[in-house]
């Protein structure tokens, strides 16, 4: 199916990457331990999160919602956005248009 978007893709991925930085346990989605994650420098962690954001963006086009750490990431096609929820609380919104 794919995700439709009207903003620059790089801006969406930057916003998505920033949002993913705030998710506890995000490294588990990458099948990494906390020690492995902590052993990387900041630039390596940012590169991993950017790659994860890119992968999730395309994954959400066919499988939504997805779980990352304690959060649920959902593509809302009607509102043209990606939601990141922690339990019942909305954590972040990434606008696609």
TORKOL-4160 file (C-alpha; in steps of 0.2 Angstrom, whole numbers, padded with zeros to 4 digits, m for minus):
97
<pt num="1" X="0000" Y="0000" Z="0000"/>
<pt num="2" X="0013" Y="0013" Z="0005"/>
<pt num="3" X="0012" Y="0029" Z="0014"/>
<pt num="4" X="0007" Y="0045" Z="0005"/>
<pt num="5" X="0015" Y="0061" Z="0010"/>
<pt num="6" X="0017" Y="0079" Z="0004"/>
<pt num="7" X="0031" Y="0085" Z="0015"/>
<pt num="8" X="0049" Y="0083" Z="0010"/>
<pt num="9" X="0054" Y="0065" Z="0014"/>
<pt num="10" X="0070" Y="0070" Z="0023"/>
<pt num="11" X="0060" Y="0082" Z="0035"/>
<pt num="12" X="0048" Y="0068" Z="0039"/>
<pt num="13" X="0063" Y="0056" Z="0043"/>
<pt num="14" X="0071" Y="0069" Z="0053"/>
<pt num="15" X="0055" Y="0072" Z="0064"/>
<pt num="16" X="0053" Y="0053" Z="0065"/>
<pt num="17" X="0071" Y="0051" Z="0070"/>
<pt num="18" X="0069" Y="0064" Z="0084"/>
<pt num="19" X="0053" Y="0055" Z="0090"/>
<pt num="20" X="0061" Y="0038" Z="0091"/>
<pt num="21" X="0076" Y="0045" Z="0102"/>
<pt num="22" X="0063" Y="0047" Z="0116"/>
<pt num="23" X="0057" Y="0029" Z="0116"/>
<pt num="24" X="0064" Y="0019" Z="0130"/>
<pt num="25" X="0071" Y="0002" Z="0124"/>
<pt num="26" X="0071" Y="0007" Z="0106"/>
<pt num="27" X="0087" Y="m0003" Z="0104"/>
<pt num="28" X="0078" Y="m0019" Z="0107"/>
<pt num="29" X="0069" Y="m0017" Z="0091"/>
<pt num="30" X="0086" Y="m0017" Z="0083"/>
<pt num="31" X="0090" Y="m0033" Z="0092"/>
<pt num="32" X="0103" Y="m0025" Z="0103"/>
<pt num="33" X="0106" Y="m0026" Z="0121"/>
<pt num="34" X="0107" Y="m0010" Z="0132"/>
<pt num="35" X="0126" Y="m0013" Z="0133"/>
<pt num="36" X="0128" Y="m0014" Z="0114"/>
<pt num="37" X="0118" Y="0002" Z="0113"/>
<pt num="38" X="0128" Y="0011" Z="0126"/>
<pt num="39" X="0144" Y="0006" Z="0118"/>
<pt num="40" X="0141" Y="0016" Z="0103"/>
<pt num="41" X="0145" Y="0034" Z="0101"/>
<pt num="42" X="0131" Y="0047" Z="0098"/>
<pt num="43" X="0134" Y="0048" Z="0079"/>
<pt num="44" X="0132" Y="0029" Z="0078"/>
<pt num="45" X="0116" Y="0029" Z="0088"/>
<pt num="46" X="0109" Y="0044" Z="0078"/>
<pt num="47" X="0113" Y="0034" Z="0062"/>
<pt num="48" X="0104" Y="0019" Z="0069"/>
<pt num="49" X="0089" Y="0029" Z="0073"/>
<pt num="50" X="0088" Y="0037" Z="0056"/>
<pt num="51" X="0089" Y="0020" Z="0048"/>
<pt num="52" X="0075" Y="0014" Z="0060"/>
<pt num="53" X="0064" Y="0028" Z="0055"/>
<pt num="54" X="0067" Y="0025" Z="0037"/>
<pt num="55" X="0063" Y="0006" Z="0039"/>
<pt num="56" X="0048" Y="0010" Z="0050"/>
<pt num="57" X="0041" Y="0023" Z="0038"/>
<pt num="58" X="0040" Y="0009" Z="0024"/>
<pt num="59" X="0035" Y="m0004" Z="0036"/>
<pt num="60" X="0020" Y="0006" Z="0042"/>
<pt num="61" X="0014" Y="0006" Z="0024"/>
<pt num="62" X="0010" Y="m0012" Z="0025"/>
<pt num="63" X="0009" Y="m0016" Z="0044"/>
<pt num="64" X="0002" Y="m0004" Z="0056"/>
<pt num="65" X="0003" Y="m0003" Z="0071"/>
<pt num="66" X="0020" Y="m0008" Z="0076"/>
<pt num="67" X="0028" Y="m0009" Z="0093"/>
<pt num="68" X="0044" Y="m0001" Z="0098"/>
<pt num="69" X="0050" Y="m0002" Z="0116"/>
<pt num="70" X="0035" Y="0002" Z="0126"/>
<pt num="71" X="0027" Y="0013" Z="0112"/>
<pt num="72" X="0015" Y="0009" Z="0098"/>
<pt num="73" X="0018" Y="0017" Z="0081"/>
<pt num="74" X="0003" Y="0019" Z="0070"/>
<pt num="75" X="0001" Y="0026" Z="0052"/>
<pt num="76" X="m0016" Y="0036" Z="0052"/>
<pt num="77" X="m0019" Y="0037" Z="0033"/>
<pt num="78" X="m0035" Y="0048" Z="0035"/>
<pt num="79" X="m0026" Y="0062" Z="0045"/>
<pt num="80" X="m0010" Y="0060" Z="0035"/>
<pt num="81" X="0001" Y="0057" Z="0051"/>
<pt num="82" X="0011" Y="0045" Z="0061"/>
<pt num="83" X="0007" Y="0043" Z="0079"/>
<pt num="84" X="0018" Y="0037" Z="0093"/>
<pt num="85" X="0008" Y="0032" Z="0108"/>
<pt num="86" X="0015" Y="0026" Z="0125"/>
<pt num="87" X="0001" Y="0016" Z="0133"/>
<pt num="88" X="m0015" Y="0027" Z="0132"/>
<pt num="89" X="m0005" Y="0043" Z="0130"/>
<pt num="90" X="m0001" Y="0051" Z="0114"/>
<pt num="91" X="0018" Y="0055" Z="0114"/>
<pt num="92" X="0022" Y="0062" Z="0097"/>
<pt num="93" X="0014" Y="0066" Z="0080"/>
<pt num="94" X="0024" Y="0066" Z="0064"/>
<pt num="95" X="0014" Y="0076" Z="0050"/>
<pt num="96" X="0015" Y="0069" Z="0033"/>
<pt num="97" X="0008" Y="0084" Z="0024"/>
